[in-house]
Amino acid sequence: MISILWSLMTRATTCSTLADGAFTDPAIWSCGCDPSSCDTLIIEHEVFHTGDLMLSANYLRISAIGSLSVSGRFEVDAGLSCEGVVNAWTIMTMIPYQARCSGTIQAGTIHIENADTFFNTGHIEVVDTLFCGDFSVMVNDGSITADRCFSANVFYNNASCTFNKGLGAGTGWVNAGDMAGGGAFSFHGFFENEAGAVIRTDSLFIFNNTALVHGTITTDSAFFIGNQFISGGMTLYPDGAVVCHDFYNYGLINGGGSICIAAHSENHGALQGVIDICDATPLLTQPPFLDLNDGTFTLGVDYCEDGYCASIQSVNDQDVSRDILVVPNPASGPCIVRMPSALSITSYDLVDPHGRVVQHGITPPSNELMIQAPGMVGAYSLVLHARNGARMVKPVVLLP
């Protein structure tokens, strides 16, 4: 009986650090005991642990002057508040508690398995993958950087996210801030890009029928609505814009925003509404003036002569037209195009005022090329394709 009472007396409800040191050292804790037996832990010093650490206290707080470093796997079956710094090779939250980060969390991988809601107003830096499980809600009002992110439930980005090698989103994703990265961003559930929000990545896929797009989405490579096997859908609002290198639609696009395409375009689904859709270099000479259309459309098409698409540079374009010399210009016969020595052109397109390619040429990498007038009078756009993938546009006037 005496031993039981003594045990209860020595068990601290709240235990704080007194000094720097190892997590398992009782001497650094105010309770003077094994900290894993306490309900609430507060770290206000530099604390470290070698190997894996499993913590099952009710609540863990790292204050603004505290830090916890774990060399292995850090499993937190507790409510978590990080105002200072947490660093571990792997971090996993398991039991449905709220987690908050207003400081810095650094890890090789982070698994938010069953946390009720993870609020971030600080900085989360992940070397490899951030994984948000089926019962997890992530709310980001700070900054998150990771190579990859996989979210099975709902993710709200209100500030800054960077995913260098890709993003896979399941149930829902709402972007009200800035998102950037590389690889593919894939949205398989509800997806909304809110007014003023920005996304830029290599390619983006929408595999659902409830994508709502305001703001701006820019892809350096391709933008997909569905694919050959899975349909997709998007409502593009008047304040929404998609700027892409290549464009593929296998689903339904409806609305009133803008889609600006720099290179290849295909419509295998339905385009409807009052969308301003513009391919800068279309192959089709009839509406919808894309490269390939075996779908349907009930919308007007802009030739890029005016409107939103004409006011911006296409993806991977370079504003170096002032350094490109066309002699003579205007021209009634052949003309010579000379580029700066740093540029190397591999092909070109001559585009008429209606956005149609009337002449295409391939040339060995060179700083100089000759083009022939197509026999039609008018103001043309000479689109030059550089060896590094950049595109440059130069106005050319051709006379009889």
C-alpha positions as CSV (number, residue, x, y, z in Angstrom):
1,M,0.0,0.0,0.0
2,I,2.8,2.4,0.9
3,S,4.6,1.6,-2.3
4,I,1.5,2.4,-4.4
5,L,1.0,5.7,-2.7
6,W,4.6,6.6,-3.2
7,S,4.3,5.8,-6.9
8,L,1.2,8.1,-7.2
9,M,3.0,10.9,-5.4
10,T,6.1,10.7,-7.6
11,R,4.1,10.6,-10.8
12,A,4.0,14.2,-12.1
13,T,1.0,15.5,-14.1
14,T,3.2,18.1,-15.8
15,C,7.0,17.7,-16.2
16,S,9.4,20.3,-17.6
17,T,13.0,20.2,-18.6
18,L,15.6,21.8,-16.3
19,A,18.6,21.5,-18.5
20,D,20.0,20.3,-21.8
21,G,20.5,16.6,-22.1
22,A,19.3,13.2,-23.1
23,F,15.5,12.7,-23.2
24,T,15.7,9.6,-20.9
25,D,17.9,11.2,-18.3
26,P,15.7,11.8,-15.2
27,A,18.1,14.5,-14.0
28,I,17.0,17.0,-16.7
29,W,13.3,16.7,-15.8
30,S,11.5,18.5,-13.0
31,C,9.8,15.3,-12.0
32,G,13.1,13.5,-11.6
33,C,11.7,10.4,-13.2
34,D,11.2,8.6,-16.5
35,P,9.4,11.3,-18.5
36,S,7.4,8.7,-20.4
37,S,5.3,8.2,-17.2
38,C,4.1,11.8,-17.2
39,D,0.9,13.2,-18.7
40,T,2.2,16.5,-20.0
41,L,5.8,17.1,-21.1
42,I,7.3,20.6,-21.7
43,I,10.7,20.9,-23.3
44,E,12.4,24.3,-22.8
45,H,16.0,23.1,-23.4
46,E,18.0,21.3,-26.1
47,V,17.0,17.6,-25.7
48,F,18.2,14.7,-27.8
49,H,17.5,11.0,-28.1
50,T,19.6,8.4,-29.9
51,G,17.6,5.8,-31.8
52,D,13.8,5.4,-31.9
53,L,11.5,7.2,-29.5
54,M,7.9,6.3,-28.8
55,L,6.0,8.9,-26.7
56,S,2.6,8.1,-25.3
57,A,2.0,11.1,-23.0
58,N,-1.2,13.0,-23.4
59,Y,0.5,16.2,-24.5
60,L,4.0,17.3,-25.6
61,R,5.0,20.9,-25.9
62,I,8.3,22.2,-27.3
63,S,8.5,25.8,-26.3
64,A,10.0,28.6,-28.4
65,I,13.4,28.1,-26.7
66,G,13.3,24.3,-26.7
67,S,14.3,21.6,-29.2
68,L,14.0,17.9,-29.5
69,S,16.3,15.9,-31.8
70,V,15.7,12.2,-32.5
71,S,18.2,10.2,-34.6
72,G,15.7,7.6,-35.5
73,R,11.9,7.2,-35.7
74,F,9.9,9.6,-33.4
75,E,6.3,8.3,-32.8
76,V,4.1,10.7,-31.1
77,D,0.9,9.2,-29.6
78,A,0.1,12.5,-27.9
79,G,-1.1,16.0,-28.6
80,L,1.8,18.0,-30.0
81,S,2.7,21.7,-29.9
82,C,6.0,22.7,-31.5
83,E,6.9,26.3,-30.9
84,G,10.6,25.6,-31.1
85,V,12.4,22.9,-33.2
86,V,11.7,19.2,-33.7
87,N,14.2,17.2,-35.8
88,A,13.9,13.4,-36.5
89,W,14.6,11.0,-39.3
90,T,10.9,9.9,-39.3
91,I,8.1,11.6,-37.4
92,M,4.7,9.8,-37.0
93,T,1.6,11.0,-35.3
94,M,-0.8,8.1,-34.4
95,I,-3.7,8.9,-32.0
96,P,-6.4,11.5,-32.9
97,Y,-5.1,14.5,-31.1
98,Q,-4.5,18.0,-32.5
99,A,-1.0,18.9,-33.5
100,R,0.3,22.4,-33.9
101,C,3.6,23.8,-35.3
102,S,4.4,27.4,-34.9
103,G,8.2,26.7,-34.9
104,T,10.2,24.4,-37.2
105,I,9.7,20.6,-37.8
106,Q,12.4,18.9,-39.9
107,A,12.4,15.2,-40.9
108,G,13.3,12.8,-43.6
109,T,9.7,11.7,-43.7
110,I,6.5,12.7,-41.8
111,H,3.5,10.4,-41.4
112,I,0.4,12.1,-40.1
113,E,-1.6,9.0,-39.6
114,N,-4.6,9.6,-37.4
115,A,-4.2,13.1,-36.1
116,D,-7.5,15.0,-35.9
117,T,-6.1,18.2,-37.4
118,F,-2.5,19.3,-37.9
119,F,-2.2,23.1,-37.9
120,N,1.0,24.7,-39.2
121,T,1.8,28.3,-38.9
122,G,5.6,27.8,-38.8
123,H,7.8,25.8,-41.1
124,I,7.8,22.1,-42.0
125,E,10.7,20.8,-44.0
126,V,10.7,17.2,-45.2
127,V,13.6,15.7,-47.1
128,D,11.5,13.0,-48.7
129,T,7.7,12.5,-48.3
130,L,5.0,14.2,-46.3
131,F,2.1,11.7,-45.9
132,C,-1.3,12.7,-44.5
133,G,-3.5,9.7,-43.7
134,D,-7.2,8.9,-44.0
135,F,-8.3,10.6,-40.8
136,S,-6.0,13.6,-41.0
137,V,-6.8,17.2,-41.8
138,M,-3.8,19.5,-42.6
139,V,-4.2,23.2,-42.4
140,N,-1.2,25.1,-43.5
141,D,-0.9,28.8,-42.7
142,G,2.9,28.8,-42.8
143,S,5.4,27.1,-45.2
144,I,5.8,23.5,-46.1
145,T,8.7,22.1,-48.2
146,A,8.9,18.4,-49.2
147,D,10.1,16.3,-52.2
148,R,6.7,14.7,-52.3
149,C,3.3,14.9,-50.6
150,F,0.5,12.3,-50.5
151,S,-2.7,13.4,-48.8
152,A,-5.5,10.9,-48.4
153,N,-8.0,13.2,-46.6
154,V,-8.4,17.0,-46.7
155,F,-5.5,19.5,-47.1
156,Y,-6.0,23.3,-46.8
157,N,-3.1,25.4,-48.0
158,N,-3.5,29.0,-47.1
159,A,0.1,30.1,-47.4
160,S,3.1,28.4,-49.1
161,C,3.8,24.8,-50.2
162,T,6.6,23.5,-52.3
163,F,6.7,19.9,-53.5
164,N,9.8,19.4,-55.6
165,K,8.9,16.0,-57.1
166,G,5.2,15.7,-57.0
167,L,1.8,15.8,-55.2
168,G,-0.9,13.2,-54.9
169,A,-4.2,14.4,-53.4
170,G,-7.1,12.1,-52.5
171,T,-10.3,13.2,-50.8
172,G,-10.0,17.0,-51.0
173,W,-7.5,19.8,-51.6
174,V,-8.1,23.6,-51.2
175,N,-5.4,26.0,-52.3
176,A,-5.8,29.6,-51.2
177,G,-2.0,30.4,-51.2
178,D,1.0,29.7,-53.4
179,M,2.0,26.2,-54.5
180,A,5.1,25.3,-56.5
181,G,7.1,22.3,-57.4
182,G,8.0,19.8,-60.0
183,G,6.9,16.4,-61.4
184,A,3.1,15.7,-61.4
185,F,0.4,17.3,-59.2
186,S,-2.5,14.9,-59.2
187,F,-5.9,15.7,-57.7
188,H,-8.3,12.7,-57.4
189,G,-11.0,14.2,-55.1
190,F,-12.5,17.6,-54.6
191,F,-10.1,20.3,-55.7
192,E,-10.4,24.1,-55.4
193,N,-8.0,26.8,-56.4
194,E,-9.3,29.9,-54.7
195,A,-9.3,33.5,-56.0
196,G,-5.8,34.9,-56.2
197,A,-4.2,31.5,-55.5
198,V,-1.3,30.3,-57.6
199,I,0.0,26.9,-58.6
200,R,3.1,26.2,-60.7
201,T,4.5,22.8,-61.4
202,D,5.7,20.6,-64.3
203,S,2.4,18.8,-65.0
204,L,-1.1,18.8,-63.4
205,F,-3.8,16.1,-63.5
206,I,-7.5,16.6,-62.4
207,F,-9.3,13.2,-62.0
208,N,-12.7,14.3,-60.6
209,N,-15.9,16.2,-61.6
210,T,-15.7,18.8,-58.8
211,A,-12.6,20.9,-59.6
212,L,-13.3,24.6,-59.1
213,V,-10.6,26.9,-60.4
214,H,-10.1,30.5,-59.7
215,G,-6.6,32.1,-59.6
216,T,-3.8,30.9,-61.8
217,I,-2.4,27.4,-62.6
218,T,0.8,27.3,-64.7
219,T,2.4,24.1,-65.9
220,D,5.8,24.0,-67.6
221,S,4.8,20.8,-69.3
222,A,1.2,19.5,-69.6
223,F,-2.2,20.1,-68.1
224,F,-4.7,17.2,-68.1
225,I,-8.4,16.9,-67.4
226,G,-8.7,13.1,-67.0
227,N,-7.0,10.7,-69.3
228,Q,-7.9,7.8,-71.6
229,F,-9.1,5.7,-68.6
230,I,-10.3,8.1,-66.0
231,S,-12.6,11.1,-66.6
232,G,-12.3,14.5,-65.0
233,G,-14.1,17.8,-64.9
234,M,-13.3,21.4,-64.2
235,T,-15.3,24.6,-63.6
236,L,-13.1,27.5,-64.7
237,Y,-14.3,30.8,-63.2
238,P,-13.9,34.2,-65.0
239,D,-11.1,35.0,-62.6
240,G,-9.4,31.7,-63.3
241,A,-6.6,31.0,-65.8
242,V,-4.6,28.0,-66.9
243,V,-1.3,28.6,-68.6
244,C,0.3,25.5,-70.0
245,H,2.8,24.2,-72.5
246,D,0.6,21.2,-73.6
247,F,-3.1,20.7,-73.0
248,Y,-5.2,17.5,-72.9
249,N,-9.0,17.4,-72.1
250,Y,-10.7,14.0,-71.7
251,G,-13.5,15.3,-69.6
252,L,-15.8,18.3,-69.2
253,I,-14.5,21.9,-68.9
254,N,-17.1,24.5,-68.2
255,G,-17.0,28.2,-67.2
256,G,-15.7,31.5,-68.2
257,G,-11.9,31.8,-67.5
258,S,-8.9,31.5,-69.8
259,I,-6.8,28.6,-71.0
260,C,-3.5,29.6,-72.7
261,I,-1.6,26.9,-74.6
262,A,1.9,27.3,-75.9
263,A,2.4,24.1,-77.9
264,H,0.3,21.0,-78.3
265,S,-3.4,20.8,-77.6
266,E,-6.0,18.0,-77.7
267,N,-9.8,17.9,-76.9
268,H,-11.3,14.5,-76.5
269,G,-14.1,15.6,-74.1
270,A,-16.4,18.6,-74.0
271,L,-15.6,22.3,-73.8
272,Q,-18.5,24.5,-73.0
273,G,-19.3,27.9,-71.6
274,V,-17.5,31.2,-72.4
275,I,-13.9,30.0,-71.9
276,D,-11.3,32.0,-73.7
277,I,-9.2,29.1,-75.0
278,C,-6.2,29.9,-77.1
279,D,-3.5,27.7,-78.7
280,A,-0.6,29.9,-79.8
281,T,0.3,27.4,-82.6
282,P,-2.8,25.5,-83.6
283,L,-2.8,22.9,-86.4
284,L,-6.6,22.8,-87.0
285,T,-7.7,25.6,-89.3
286,Q,-11.3,25.4,-88.1
287,P,-12.9,25.8,-84.6
288,P,-11.8,25.1,-81.9
289,F,-8.4,25.8,-83.6
290,L,-6.5,23.3,-81.5
291,D,-4.1,20.6,-82.7
292,L,-6.6,17.7,-82.4
293,N,-10.3,17.7,-81.6
294,D,-12.5,14.6,-81.6
295,G,-14.7,15.9,-78.8
296,T,-17.4,18.6,-78.6
297,F,-17.3,22.3,-77.9
298,T,-19.8,25.1,-77.5
299,L,-17.5,28.1,-76.9
300,G,-15.7,30.8,-78.7
301,V,-12.0,30.5,-79.4
302,D,-9.5,33.3,-79.2
303,Y,-6.7,33.5,-81.7
304,C,-4.4,35.2,-79.1
305,E,-4.8,38.6,-80.9
306,D,-6.5,40.0,-77.8
307,G,-7.8,38.9,-74.4
308,Y,-6.0,37.4,-71.4
309,C,-3.8,34.9,-73.4
310,A,-2.4,37.7,-75.6
311,S,-1.4,39.7,-72.5
312,I,1.0,37.1,-71.1
313,Q,4.0,35.2,-72.4
314,S,3.5,31.6,-73.1
315,V,5.2,29.0,-70.9
316,N,9.0,28.8,-71.6
317,D,8.9,31.9,-73.8
318,Q,11.7,34.3,-73.6
319,D,11.5,38.1,-74.1
320,V,14.6,38.5,-76.2
321,S,12.9,39.7,-79.4
322,R,14.8,42.9,-79.2
323,D,18.0,40.9,-79.7
324,I,16.8,39.1,-82.7
325,L,17.5,40.7,-86.1
326,V,15.3,40.0,-89.2
327,V,16.8,41.4,-92.5
328,P,14.9,42.8,-94.4
329,N,11.8,43.4,-92.4
330,P,9.3,44.0,-94.1
331,A,10.4,41.5,-96.6
332,S,9.1,40.6,-100.1
333,G,11.3,37.6,-100.5
334,P,13.7,35.5,-98.4
335,C,14.8,37.1,-95.2
336,I,17.7,36.3,-92.8
337,V,17.1,35.8,-89.1
338,R,20.1,36.4,-86.8
339,M,20.1,35.5,-83.0
340,P,22.5,36.4,-80.2
341,S,25.5,34.0,-80.0
342,A,24.1,32.5,-76.8
343,L,21.0,31.2,-78.6
344,S,20.9,28.1,-80.8
345,I,17.7,27.7,-82.9
346,T,16.6,24.2,-83.9
347,S,13.2,24.9,-85.6
348,Y,10.8,27.7,-86.3
349,D,7.1,28.3,-87.1
350,L,5.6,31.1,-89.1
351,V,2.2,31.9,-87.7
352,D,-0.4,34.0,-89.5
353,P,-2.7,36.6,-87.8
354,H,-5.3,33.8,-87.2
355,G,-2.9,31.7,-85.2
356,R,-2.4,29.2,-87.9
357,V,1.1,27.8,-88.7
358,V,1.7,28.4,-92.4
359,Q,5.3,27.4,-92.5
360,H,7.4,25.1,-90.3
361,G,11.1,24.5,-90.6
362,I,13.8,22.4,-88.9
363,T,17.4,23.4,-89.0
364,P,20.7,22.2,-87.4
365,P,21.4,24.2,-84.3
366,S,22.4,27.6,-85.5
367,N,22.4,31.3,-84.7
368,E,21.2,32.2,-88.2
369,L,18.5,30.9,-90.6
370,M,16.8,31.9,-93.8
371,I,13.0,31.8,-94.2
372,Q,11.0,32.2,-97.4
373,A,7.9,34.4,-97.7
374,P,4.8,32.2,-97.9
375,G,3.3,34.3,-100.7
376,M,0.6,35.9,-98.6
377,V,0.8,39.5,-97.5
378,G,0.4,40.2,-93.8
379,A,1.9,40.6,-90.4
380,Y,3.2,37.3,-89.1
381,S,4.7,36.0,-85.9
382,L,8.0,34.1,-86.2
383,V,8.2,31.6,-83.4
384,L,11.7,30.4,-82.8
385,H,12.4,27.2,-80.8
386,A,15.8,27.2,-79.0
387,R,17.9,24.1,-78.2
388,N,17.2,24.6,-74.5
389,G,13.4,24.4,-75.0
390,A,12.8,28.2,-74.9
391,R,10.5,29.9,-77.4
392,M,11.0,33.4,-78.8
393,V,8.5,35.4,-80.9
394,K,9.4,38.0,-83.4
395,P,7.0,40.1,-85.5
396,V,7.6,39.8,-89.2
397,V,5.8,41.8,-92.0
398,L,5.7,40.0,-95.4
399,L,5.0,41.9,-98.7
400,P,4.1,40.6,-102.2
